[in-house]
Amino acid sequence: MESTSNGLFEYVEYYSHFYIYCLRFLQRFVQFTVCFVSKHLQRVEAHPQLPMVELLNLLKKFTFKQISFEGFDSMISVWKVFCEYLEHQYREQANANLAKLESYAEILIPLSMELFVALLWSKNGKLLAIIEEEVDVLPCFPTS
């Protein structure tokens, strides 16, 4: 009996360390993604061989695979950087490539739909309750 409980303890200890390493990896990968998009987006977009829509689709999938509020929040900031980049491109270039901008709509529209669903209390109440406990006051909603 003692050997079984000892083996179970080792098993739990091993997988708890594994879980911690996975969390750290995810945190680092999110940090890398934020840096990559904020610093290198224009260069990536300039390469016609790189399928930008596919890259954005992968980013969208990765956004909704986050298991922590911090990771999800960081990925939302990635999308903010991307949208600001598109806005800048559209405003700066009088003859902006509208076809290119419209191709991003096939990612941004489903992204906004998934964000809307993620913020519905009826669909995601447990996570939203945790966020509500972690965040005292949202900056866009004044308390007085």
C-alpha positions as CSV (number, residue, x, y, z in Angstrom):
1,M,0.0,0.0,0.0
2,E,2.9,2.4,0.8
3,S,4.5,1.9,-2.6
4,T,1.2,2.7,-4.4
5,S,0.8,6.0,-2.5
6,N,4.4,6.8,-3.0
7,G,4.1,6.1,-6.8
8,L,1.0,8.2,-6.9
9,F,2.8,11.1,-5.1
10,E,5.7,10.9,-7.6
11,Y,3.2,10.9,-10.5
12,V,1.4,13.9,-9.2
13,E,4.6,15.7,-8.4
14,Y,6.0,15.0,-11.9
15,Y,2.9,16.3,-13.7
16,S,2.5,19.3,-11.5
17,H,6.1,20.4,-12.5
18,F,5.2,19.6,-16.1
19,Y,2.1,21.8,-15.9
20,I,4.2,24.7,-14.4
21,Y,6.7,24.4,-17.3
22,C,3.8,24.4,-19.8
23,L,2.4,27.5,-18.2
24,R,5.8,29.2,-18.3
25,F,6.3,28.2,-21.9
26,L,2.8,29.7,-22.8
27,Q,3.7,32.9,-21.0
28,R,6.9,33.2,-22.9
29,F,5.3,32.4,-26.2
30,V,2.7,35.0,-25.6
31,Q,5.4,37.5,-24.9
32,F,7.2,36.5,-28.0
33,T,4.0,36.9,-30.1
34,V,3.4,40.4,-28.6
35,C,6.9,41.4,-29.5
36,F,6.8,39.8,-32.9
37,V,3.6,41.5,-34.0
38,S,4.4,44.9,-32.5
39,K,8.0,45.1,-33.9
40,H,8.0,43.1,-37.2
41,L,4.4,43.2,-38.6
42,Q,5.3,45.6,-41.5
43,R,8.3,43.5,-42.5
44,V,6.3,40.3,-42.4
45,E,3.5,41.8,-44.5
46,A,6.0,43.0,-47.1
47,H,6.9,39.3,-48.0
48,P,4.4,38.1,-50.6
49,Q,5.4,34.5,-49.9
50,L,4.1,34.6,-46.4
51,P,0.4,33.9,-46.2
52,M,-0.6,36.7,-43.8
53,V,-4.2,35.6,-43.5
54,E,-3.1,32.2,-42.4
55,L,-0.7,33.7,-39.8
56,L,-3.5,35.8,-38.5
57,N,-5.8,32.8,-38.4
58,L,-3.2,31.0,-36.3
59,L,-3.0,34.0,-34.0
60,K,-6.8,34.0,-33.6
61,K,-6.8,30.3,-32.7
62,F,-3.9,30.9,-30.2
63,T,-5.8,33.8,-28.7
64,F,-8.8,31.6,-27.7
65,K,-6.6,28.8,-26.4
66,Q,-5.2,30.9,-23.6
67,I,-5.8,29.4,-20.1
68,S,-5.1,32.5,-18.1
69,F,-6.6,35.9,-18.1
70,E,-3.1,37.5,-18.4
71,G,-2.4,35.5,-21.6
72,F,-5.8,36.3,-23.1
73,D,-5.3,40.0,-22.2
74,S,-1.9,40.0,-23.9
75,M,-3.2,38.4,-27.0
76,I,-6.0,41.0,-27.1
77,S,-3.2,43.6,-27.1
78,V,-1.7,41.9,-30.1
79,W,-4.9,42.4,-32.0
80,K,-5.0,46.0,-30.9
81,V,-1.5,46.5,-32.3
82,F,-2.7,44.8,-35.6
83,C,-5.8,47.0,-35.8
84,E,-3.8,50.1,-35.1
85,Y,-1.4,49.1,-37.9
86,L,-4.2,48.6,-40.3
87,E,-5.7,51.9,-39.4
88,H,-2.4,53.6,-39.9
89,Q,-1.8,51.9,-43.2
90,Y,-5.3,53.0,-44.4
91,R,-4.9,56.6,-43.3
92,E,-1.4,57.1,-44.5
93,Q,-1.8,55.6,-48.0
94,A,-4.3,57.6,-50.1
95,N,-4.2,54.7,-52.6
96,A,-4.2,52.0,-50.0
97,N,-4.5,48.5,-51.3
98,L,-8.1,47.9,-50.4
99,A,-8.0,44.3,-51.6
100,K,-5.3,43.7,-49.0
101,L,-7.3,45.4,-46.3
102,E,-10.5,43.6,-47.2
103,S,-8.7,40.2,-47.0
104,Y,-8.1,40.9,-43.3
105,A,-11.8,41.2,-42.8
106,E,-12.1,37.4,-43.2
107,I,-10.1,37.2,-40.0
108,L,-11.3,40.2,-38.1
109,I,-15.0,39.6,-38.4
110,P,-14.9,36.0,-37.0
111,L,-12.4,37.3,-34.3
112,S,-14.9,40.0,-33.2
113,M,-17.7,37.4,-33.2
114,E,-15.7,35.0,-31.0
115,L,-14.7,37.9,-28.7
116,F,-18.4,38.8,-28.3
117,V,-19.3,35.2,-27.4
118,A,-16.3,35.1,-25.0
119,L,-17.7,38.1,-23.2
120,L,-21.2,36.8,-22.8
121,W,-21.9,35.9,-19.2
122,S,-24.2,33.0,-20.3
123,K,-21.4,31.4,-22.3
124,N,-18.4,32.2,-20.1
125,G,-19.7,33.1,-16.6
126,K,-17.1,31.2,-14.6
127,L,-14.1,32.9,-16.3
128,L,-15.8,36.3,-16.2
129,A,-16.4,35.8,-12.5
130,I,-12.7,35.1,-12.0
131,I,-11.8,38.2,-14.0
132,E,-14.3,40.3,-12.0
133,E,-12.5,39.2,-8.8
134,E,-9.1,40.0,-10.2
135,V,-9.9,43.4,-11.8
136,D,-11.3,45.9,-9.3
137,V,-12.5,48.6,-11.7
138,L,-12.3,48.5,-15.5
139,P,-10.8,51.8,-16.7
140,C,-13.6,52.4,-19.2
141,F,-16.3,52.2,-16.5
142,P,-16.0,55.0,-14.0
143,T,-17.3,54.2,-10.5
144,S,-18.7,57.6,-9.6
